[in-house]
């Protein structure tokens, strides 16, 4: 039985375990990388108050939901401070990665 109480054969259980553990070996935990409880609280606040994507101006959908995106990416020295976070589509956030980018005109 797996953690959900479902019976799985050993190969299927191994595959399910692989999908859960997607971080490369040796990568610090999310909390150690600065995405702990405080980040989750601030991120939820940004998403809750979101009306449109900061980067493209589009509305959020179930297929492309709101996420909290760093204006100055953490990889470039940005912080998890509320003033450095904006609502963005999941796709806009992923496309941007660690790049610095200007918001759409009028933002």
Order of alpha helices (4+ residues) and beta strands (2+ residues): alpha-alpha-beta-beta-alpha
